[in-house]
Amino acid sequence: MRTMKFLTILLAAGAGTATAAGPDFKEGEWGVSYKMEVVGMPFPMPPITAKKTMCLDKNNYIPDNSQQGQECKVSDQKVNGNVVTWTMICRAQERTIEGQGKITYKGDRYDGAMDAKLISADGQGPAVGYRYTMQGQRLGACGK
Protein backbone atom coordinates (compact mmCIF):
# COMPACT_ATOMS: atom_id res chain seq x y z
CA MET A 1 0.00 0.00 0.00
CA ARG A 2 2.82 2.36 0.90
CA THR A 3 4.58 1.57 -2.41
CA MET A 4 1.38 2.35 -4.36
CA LYS A 5 1.03 5.72 -2.61
CA PHE A 6 4.70 6.53 -3.38
CA LEU A 7 4.22 5.62 -7.07
CA THR A 8 1.09 7.80 -7.27
CA ILE A 9 3.00 10.77 -5.83
CA LEU A 10 5.96 10.13 -8.14
CA LEU A 11 3.71 9.93 -11.23
CA ALA A 12 1.87 13.10 -10.25
CA ALA A 13 5.17 14.94 -9.78
CA GLY A 14 6.38 13.67 -13.16
CA ALA A 15 3.21 14.88 -14.88
CA GLY A 16 3.71 18.34 -13.38
CA THR A 17 7.29 18.42 -14.61
CA ALA A 18 6.26 17.50 -18.17
CA THR A 19 3.75 20.36 -18.28
CA ALA A 20 6.24 22.85 -16.85
CA ALA A 21 8.84 21.81 -19.44
CA GLY A 22 6.83 23.45 -22.22
CA PRO A 23 5.41 22.35 -25.53
CA ASP A 24 7.03 20.17 -28.21
CA PHE A 25 8.75 23.22 -29.64
CA LYS A 26 12.04 24.04 -31.34
CA GLU A 27 13.53 27.49 -30.80
CA GLY A 28 14.56 29.42 -33.88
CA GLU A 29 13.39 31.48 -36.83
CA TRP A 30 9.79 30.71 -37.76
CA GLY A 31 7.84 31.52 -40.89
CA VAL A 32 4.24 32.33 -40.08
CA SER A 33 1.24 32.50 -42.45
CA TYR A 34 -1.83 34.42 -41.25
CA LYS A 35 -5.35 34.61 -42.56
CA MET A 36 -7.63 37.26 -41.07
CA GLU A 37 -11.38 37.18 -41.59
CA VAL A 38 -13.97 39.68 -40.42
CA VAL A 39 -16.81 37.88 -38.61
CA GLY A 40 -20.38 38.89 -37.93
CA MET A 41 -20.81 41.09 -40.99
CA PRO A 42 -24.05 40.97 -42.97
CA PHE A 43 -22.05 40.18 -46.11
CA PRO A 44 -18.85 38.15 -46.54
CA MET A 45 -15.57 40.01 -46.91
CA PRO A 46 -12.54 38.41 -48.56
CA PRO A 47 -9.91 37.23 -46.08
CA ILE A 48 -6.64 39.13 -45.70
CA THR A 49 -3.50 37.00 -45.77
CA ALA A 50 0.03 37.84 -44.65
CA LYS A 51 3.36 36.14 -44.03
CA LYS A 52 6.22 37.12 -41.77
CA THR A 53 9.20 35.62 -40.03
CA MET A 54 10.12 35.94 -36.36
CA CYS A 55 12.38 34.43 -33.76
CA LEU A 56 10.57 32.32 -31.16
CA ASP A 57 12.16 30.86 -28.04
CA LYS A 58 11.20 29.21 -24.76
CA ASN A 59 10.50 32.66 -23.27
CA ASN A 60 8.26 33.64 -26.18
CA TYR A 61 6.03 30.93 -27.66
CA ILE A 62 3.49 33.39 -29.05
CA PRO A 63 3.82 34.60 -32.65
CA ASP A 64 3.52 38.36 -33.13
CA ASN A 65 0.58 39.19 -35.37
CA SER A 66 0.58 42.92 -34.64
CA GLN A 67 0.55 45.39 -37.46
CA GLN A 68 2.66 48.50 -37.97
CA GLY A 69 1.73 51.26 -35.54
CA GLN A 70 0.23 48.92 -32.92
CA GLU A 71 1.50 48.53 -29.39
CA CYS A 72 0.54 45.04 -28.19
CA LYS A 73 0.74 43.47 -24.76
CA VAL A 74 0.34 39.74 -24.08
CA SER A 75 -1.09 38.60 -20.76
CA ASP A 76 -2.48 35.45 -19.19
CA GLN A 77 -0.15 33.14 -21.15
CA LYS A 78 -0.65 29.48 -20.25
CA VAL A 79 1.11 26.34 -21.43
CA ASN A 80 -0.66 23.00 -21.15
CA GLY A 81 1.31 20.27 -22.90
CA ASN A 82 1.72 21.37 -26.54
CA VAL A 83 -1.03 23.99 -26.32
CA VAL A 84 -0.26 27.65 -25.61
CA THR A 85 -3.09 30.11 -24.87
CA TRP A 86 -2.97 33.85 -24.25
CA THR A 87 -4.86 37.13 -24.09
CA MET A 88 -3.66 40.15 -26.06
CA ILE A 89 -4.52 43.86 -26.15
CA CYS A 90 -3.22 46.07 -28.96
CA ARG A 91 -3.58 49.84 -29.00
CA ALA A 92 -3.22 52.01 -32.08
CA GLN A 93 -4.30 55.63 -32.41
CA GLU A 94 -8.06 55.66 -31.88
CA ARG A 95 -8.80 51.98 -31.48
CA THR A 96 -8.11 48.95 -29.32
CA ILE A 97 -7.98 45.32 -30.37
CA GLU A 98 -8.67 42.69 -27.71
CA GLY A 99 -8.16 39.00 -28.43
CA GLN A 100 -7.63 35.48 -27.13
CA GLY A 101 -5.40 33.03 -28.95
CA LYS A 102 -4.46 29.38 -28.92
CA ILE A 103 -1.75 27.49 -30.79
CA THR A 104 -0.74 23.84 -30.76
CA TYR A 105 2.95 23.09 -31.33
CA LYS A 106 4.05 19.97 -33.18
CA GLY A 107 7.87 20.13 -33.06
CA ASP A 108 8.90 22.28 -36.01
CA ARG A 109 5.40 23.52 -36.91
CA TYR A 110 2.19 24.77 -35.29
CA ASP A 111 -1.43 25.58 -36.04
CA GLY A 112 -3.45 28.18 -34.20
CA ALA A 113 -6.20 30.76 -34.10
CA MET A 114 -7.00 34.03 -32.39
CA ASP A 115 -10.41 35.60 -31.98
CA ALA A 116 -10.30 39.38 -31.62
CA LYS A 117 -12.52 42.43 -31.66
CA LEU A 118 -11.78 45.99 -32.73
CA ILE A 119 -13.18 48.63 -30.40
CA SER A 120 -13.15 52.37 -31.08
CA ALA A 121 -11.41 54.50 -28.43
CA ASP A 122 -14.61 56.35 -27.56
CA GLY A 123 -16.54 53.08 -27.21
CA GLN A 124 -19.15 54.27 -29.70
CA GLY A 125 -20.45 51.93 -32.34
CA PRO A 126 -20.36 48.16 -32.51
CA ALA A 127 -17.14 46.19 -32.04
CA VAL A 128 -15.87 44.48 -35.19
CA GLY A 129 -14.93 40.81 -34.80
CA TYR A 130 -11.93 39.15 -36.42
CA ARG A 131 -10.72 35.55 -36.64
CA TYR A 132 -7.03 34.99 -37.28
CA THR A 133 -5.87 31.53 -38.30
CA MET A 134 -2.16 30.85 -38.45
CA GLN A 135 0.32 28.20 -39.38
CA GLY A 136 3.98 28.30 -38.43
CA GLN A 137 7.00 26.39 -39.71
CA ARG A 138 10.48 26.49 -38.18
CA LEU A 139 12.97 27.72 -40.79
CA GLY A 140 16.24 27.34 -38.88
CA ALA A 141 18.34 29.14 -36.30
CA CYS A 142 17.59 32.78 -35.49
CA GLY A 143 19.66 35.28 -37.46
CA LYS A 144 22.27 37.31 -35.60
N, C-alpha and C positions, 0 to 999 in steps of 0.2 A: 504494500500500500504506500509506504514511504517512497519507494522507487518510482511509482506511478506519479505521485505528486511532484517529485523532483523533475521527471521528464516533462510533465505538463508545464511547469515553470520555465524550464529550459526552452521548450518549443515556443512558448509565448514570448520569451525574451528574444529568441531568434527571429520571430516574425516581426517584432518591433524594429530590430536592426535592419532587416531587409527593406522595410518601408523607409526608414531614415536614410538609407544609402542612396536613394534617388531612383529615377527611372532608368530603363535600358536606353542609355543616351551616350553619344560620343561627342565630346567637345570638339569645336572647330568652326570652320566657315560653313555656313548653311545657305543654300539657295531656297528661297521661299516664294511660292506662287499664291497669290490672293485672288479671291473673287468676292466682290461686294455687291449685294443685292438690296434694293430698297424693299421693305415689306410693309404691308398694310395699305398700299395705295389702291385707288379704285381702278387703275389700269396698270398693266405690267410695264416696267422700265427695263431696258437692257442692262445686264450686269456689267460692272466695271472690273477689269482684271489688271493686275500689276505683278511685277516680279522685282525682288531685291535680294541682296545678299547681306548677311550679318554674321558676326561672331557670337556663338552661344557657348556658355560654359556652365559648370555646376553651380555657379552663383547666379546664373541668369538663364533659366530654361525657356523663358517666354519670348517669342519673336516680336519684334517691334513692328507694328502695323500703323504707326502714326504717320501723318502726312506733314509736309513742310509747313512751318508756322504753328504747329501744335506743341503744347507742353503737356506731356502725359505722365501720369503717376500710377504705378501698379501697387495694389494692396491686396491683402487677404489671399496671398499665394499659398496653395496647398499642393503637396505631392502625395499621391496614394498609389504606390506601385509605379506603373508606367504612365499614369494619368496626372497631368498638371492642370490645376484650375486657378483662376485669378479674377480679380475685379480691377477695372481700369477707369480712370477719369482723365479726359483730355480737354484742355482749354485752349481756345483760339479766338482771339478778337471778341466777337459778340455771341459766342455759342459755347456750349459744353457738350461733350460726348461721354456718355456713361455706358459701360459695357461689362459683360461677364464672359470669360472665355474658358475653353477646355481643349487641351491637346493630348494625344496619346502617342508616346514615343515608341518606336520599334527599331532600336539600334541606330542605324544611319538614316532614318527617315521618320516622319510623323504626319499625322492627319489631325485637323482640328477645326474648331469653329468659334466664333465670338458673336454674341447678340448684343447690339448696341442701340442707343437712341440718341438723337441729336436734339438738344434743348436750346432754345434761344436764351440769351442772357437775361432778358426781362421776364422770362417765363410765360410770355404771351404766345398764343397759338399752340397747335398740337405738336407733340414730339414726333419726330420722324424716325422710324425704326429701320435698322440695317442688320443684315446677316452677312458676316464674313466667313468664308470657308477658306482653309489654307492647307497646303501640303508643303512639307519641307524635306530637303535631301541634303545630307552632309556632302560637301564638296572637297574637303581636305582640311589641312591645318589653317589656322587663322594667319592672315598676312601680318607682316611686321612693319 
